[in-house]
């Protein structure tokens, strides 16, 4: 993964973490970082120690349909979150109080879980206690344990850092790392393509039935891709598919098998 080191070579300055205190009493460790910062120094600043298996969530924030949300919530709670807690797996996602990220945070809180839940998001698009941002588009989710607040001015600017944090947590492949495609729109489409055809290549699990791009990928896998990016993702990626309809227990078992616990 020499290329991954090269793209983050531009800035390896010392980072200092700080604490975000949410109104409900929850706290999270956070760090502000340029996009060029090495992910190893980012996780070190947060007090996280590799190698640790990791799930990298590529999930939808807005525009999630109500249909199927009960099945998705069950899969998140009984599949992803339960597995992460029982197996000591970190979860890295977009960190905002919306969509899949909010659902994962709520499930972690509901279960009294202690696994690291790390949100990676451009600082300029969010607000949080102690940072009153007039340009904010959303808030941070109070149920995350850590935040990586990156440079960039738009959602999607953080995508490479998000995946790289998961890769760094795994000890650059010493432990397994898996991307999970849940719902999603154009940003998730680009992320899935980058993780399949780009230099930071990681396996992807697609949750079929979660809506939008996850379902587009699943449909293209069974038939023919409707566009070049999806076709390249399927051709070059290490993709796996699990339908929400099989239930959370089957998803849990699949994850257990993949990570070989």
C-alpha positions as CSV (number, residue, x, y, z in Angstrom):
1,X,0.0,0.0,0.0
2,X,2.9,2.4,-0.8
3,X,0.5,4.5,-2.9
4,X,-1.7,5.1,0.1
5,X,1.2,6.4,2.1
6,X,2.2,8.7,-0.8
7,X,-1.2,10.4,-1.1
8,X,-1.1,11.3,2.6
9,X,2.5,12.4,2.6
10,X,1.7,16.1,2.3
11,X,1.0,16.7,5.9
12,X,2.1,14.7,8.9
13,X,2.1,17.4,11.6
14,X,1.3,16.7,15.2
15,X,-2.5,16.5,15.8
16,X,-4.2,17.2,19.1
17,X,-7.5,15.7,20.1
18,X,-10.2,17.5,21.9
19,X,-13.5,16.4,23.6
20,X,-17.0,17.2,22.3
21,X,-19.5,17.4,25.1
22,X,-23.1,16.7,23.8
23,X,-26.1,18.1,25.7
24,X,-27.3,14.6,26.8
25,X,-24.0,14.0,28.6
26,X,-22.4,12.0,25.9
27,X,-18.8,12.8,25.0
28,X,-16.6,12.0,22.0
29,X,-12.9,12.4,21.2
30,X,-12.3,14.4,18.1
31,X,-9.5,15.7,15.9
32,X,-9.3,18.3,13.2
33,X,-7.2,17.2,10.3
34,X,-6.2,18.3,6.8
35,X,-7.1,15.8,4.1
36,X,-3.4,15.2,3.5
37,X,-2.7,14.0,7.0
38,X,-1.7,10.3,7.4
39,X,-4.5,8.2,8.7
40,X,-2.0,6.5,11.1
41,X,-1.4,9.8,12.8
42,X,-5.1,10.5,12.9
43,X,-6.0,7.3,14.8
44,X,-3.0,7.7,17.1
45,X,-4.2,11.2,18.0
46,X,-7.6,9.7,18.9
47,X,-6.0,7.1,21.1
48,X,-7.0,4.2,18.9
49,X,-4.5,1.3,18.6
50,X,-4.1,-0.9,15.5
51,X,-4.4,-3.6,14.5
52,X,-8.1,-3.9,14.9
53,X,-10.7,-5.3,12.5
54,X,-12.9,-2.7,11.0
55,X,-16.2,-2.1,9.1
56,X,-16.2,1.0,6.8
57,X,-19.8,2.1,6.2
58,X,-20.7,3.7,2.9
59,X,-24.3,4.7,3.7
60,X,-27.1,7.0,2.8
61,X,-27.8,10.1,4.9
62,X,-30.9,11.8,3.4
63,X,-33.6,10.5,1.0
64,X,-34.0,7.1,2.7
65,X,-37.5,5.8,2.1
66,X,-39.6,4.7,5.0
67,X,-40.3,1.4,3.2
68,X,-38.0,-1.3,4.5
69,X,-36.6,0.8,7.4
70,X,-37.7,-1.8,10.0
71,X,-35.8,-4.5,8.2
72,X,-32.7,-2.2,7.9
73,X,-32.8,-1.3,11.5
74,X,-33.1,-4.9,12.5
75,X,-30.0,-5.7,10.3
76,X,-28.1,-2.8,11.8
77,X,-29.0,-3.7,15.4
78,X,-28.9,-7.5,15.3
79,X,-26.3,-7.8,12.5
80,X,-23.7,-5.0,12.2
81,X,-23.8,-3.5,15.7
82,X,-24.2,-6.8,17.6
83,X,-21.3,-8.3,15.6
84,X,-19.0,-5.2,16.2
85,X,-19.6,-5.3,19.9
86,X,-19.2,-9.1,20.4
87,X,-16.2,-9.3,18.1
88,X,-14.3,-6.2,19.0
89,X,-14.7,-4.6,15.5
90,X,-14.5,-0.8,15.0
91,X,-17.0,0.9,12.7
92,X,-16.1,3.9,10.6
93,X,-18.9,5.9,9.0
94,X,-19.9,9.5,8.1
95,X,-20.7,10.5,11.6
96,X,-23.7,12.7,11.1
97,X,-27.1,12.7,12.8
98,X,-28.9,11.4,9.7
99,X,-29.7,8.2,7.8
100,X,-27.6,5.1,8.3
101,X,-25.1,6.9,10.6
102,X,-27.7,8.0,13.0
103,X,-29.2,4.5,13.0
104,X,-25.9,2.9,13.8
105,X,-25.3,5.4,16.6
106,X,-28.7,4.8,18.1
107,X,-28.3,1.1,17.9
108,X,-24.9,1.4,19.7
109,X,-26.4,3.5,22.4
110,X,-29.4,1.3,22.8
111,X,-27.2,-1.8,23.3
112,X,-24.8,-0.1,25.7
113,X,-22.0,-0.9,23.3
114,X,-18.4,0.1,23.7
115,X,-16.8,-0.6,20.3
116,X,-15.2,2.4,18.6
117,X,-17.7,4.2,16.4
118,X,-15.7,6.7,14.4
119,X,-17.4,9.4,12.3
120,X,-15.3,11.0,9.5
121,X,-16.8,14.2,8.0
122,X,-15.7,17.6,6.6
123,X,-15.7,20.1,9.5
124,X,-17.1,22.9,7.3
125,X,-20.4,21.1,6.7
126,X,-21.3,20.3,10.3
127,X,-22.0,21.9,13.6
128,X,-21.5,20.5,17.1
129,X,-21.4,21.9,20.7
130,X,-18.5,24.4,20.8
131,X,-18.5,25.0,17.0
132,X,-21.3,27.2,15.8
133,X,-21.0,26.9,12.1
134,X,-23.2,29.3,10.0
135,X,-22.6,27.1,6.9
136,X,-23.6,23.9,8.6
137,X,-25.7,21.4,6.7
138,X,-26.2,18.9,9.5
139,X,-25.1,18.0,13.1
140,X,-22.8,15.3,14.4
141,X,-24.4,12.2,15.9
142,X,-24.1,12.3,19.7
143,X,-23.8,8.5,19.9
144,X,-20.4,8.2,18.1
145,X,-17.3,7.7,20.3
146,X,-14.8,9.5,18.0
147,X,-14.8,12.0,15.2
148,X,-12.3,12.8,12.4
149,X,-13.1,16.3,11.2
150,X,-11.4,16.8,7.9
151,X,-10.7,19.6,5.5
152,X,-13.0,20.0,2.5
153,X,-16.1,21.9,1.8
154,X,-18.6,19.2,0.7
155,X,-19.7,15.8,1.5
156,X,-17.6,13.3,-0.4
157,X,-14.4,15.2,0.2
158,X,-13.7,13.0,3.2
159,X,-14.3,9.7,1.3
160,X,-10.6,8.7,0.9
161,X,-9.8,9.5,4.6
162,X,-12.8,7.6,5.8
163,X,-11.6,4.4,4.0
164,X,-8.0,5.0,5.0
165,X,-8.9,5.3,8.7
166,X,-10.5,1.9,8.5
167,X,-7.4,0.5,6.6
168,X,-5.1,2.1,9.2
169,X,-7.1,0.7,12.1
170,X,-6.7,-2.8,10.6
171,X,-2.9,-2.4,10.7
172,X,-2.9,-2.0,6.9
173,X,-4.4,-5.4,6.4
174,X,-3.0,-7.3,9.5
175,X,-6.7,-7.6,10.5
176,X,-9.6,-7.8,8.1
177,X,-11.4,-4.7,6.9
178,X,-14.7,-4.7,5.0
179,X,-16.7,-1.9,3.3
180,X,-20.5,-2.1,3.7
181,X,-22.8,-0.4,1.1
182,X,-26.1,0.5,2.7
183,X,-28.6,2.6,0.6
184,X,-26.7,5.7,-0.7
185,X,-26.7,8.0,-3.6
186,X,-24.0,9.4,-5.9
187,X,-21.4,9.8,-3.2
188,X,-21.8,6.1,-2.2
189,X,-21.6,5.1,-5.9
190,X,-18.3,6.9,-6.2
191,X,-17.0,5.4,-3.0
192,X,-17.9,1.9,-4.0
193,X,-16.1,2.5,-7.3
194,X,-13.0,3.9,-5.6
195,X,-12.8,0.9,-3.2
196,X,-13.2,-1.5,-6.1
197,X,-11.2,0.0,-8.9
198,X,-8.9,2.4,-7.0
199,X,-5.6,2.0,-5.1
200,X,-7.2,1.6,-1.7
201,X,-8.9,-1.7,-2.6
202,X,-11.1,-3.3,0.1
203,X,-13.9,-6.0,-0.2
204,X,-17.5,-4.7,-0.2
205,X,-20.6,-6.1,1.3
206,X,-23.8,-4.8,-0.3
207,X,-27.0,-4.9,1.8
208,X,-29.6,-5.7,-0.8
209,X,-33.0,-4.3,0.1
210,X,-31.6,-1.2,1.8
211,X,-32.6,1.0,-1.1
212,X,-31.1,3.3,-3.8
213,X,-27.5,2.6,-4.9
214,X,-27.2,-0.6,-2.8
215,X,-30.2,-2.0,-4.7
216,X,-28.8,-0.7,-8.0
217,X,-25.6,-2.7,-7.4
218,X,-27.5,-5.8,-6.5
219,X,-29.7,-5.6,-9.6
220,X,-26.7,-5.0,-11.8
221,X,-25.0,-8.0,-10.3
222,X,-27.9,-10.2,-11.4
223,X,-28.4,-8.6,-14.8
224,X,-26.4,-5.9,-16.6
225,X,-25.1,-2.7,-15.2
226,X,-26.8,0.4,-16.4
227,X,-23.7,2.6,-16.3
228,X,-20.0,2.3,-16.7
229,X,-19.1,3.1,-13.1
230,X,-21.3,0.4,-11.8
231,X,-20.0,-2.1,-14.4
232,X,-16.4,-1.3,-13.4
233,X,-17.3,-1.7,-9.7
234,X,-18.7,-5.1,-10.4
235,X,-15.8,-6.1,-12.7
236,X,-12.9,-5.0,-10.5
237,X,-14.3,-5.2,-7.0
238,X,-14.5,-8.0,-4.5
239,X,-18.2,-7.7,-3.9
240,X,-20.5,-9.8,-1.7
241,X,-24.3,-9.5,-1.4
242,X,-26.6,-10.2,1.5
243,X,-30.3,-9.5,1.4
244,X,-32.0,-7.8,4.3
245,X,-34.8,-10.4,3.9
246,X,-32.6,-13.2,5.2
247,X,-32.7,-11.6,8.6
248,X,-30.1,-10.2,11.1
249,X,-29.0,-13.6,12.3
250,X,-27.8,-14.6,8.8
251,X,-26.1,-11.3,8.4
252,X,-24.3,-11.8,11.7
253,X,-23.2,-15.3,10.6
254,X,-22.0,-13.9,7.3
255,X,-19.9,-11.3,9.1
256,X,-18.5,-13.8,11.5
257,X,-17.5,-16.1,8.6
258,X,-15.9,-13.2,6.7
259,X,-13.8,-12.0,9.7
260,X,-13.2,-15.7,10.7
261,X,-14.0,-15.3,14.3
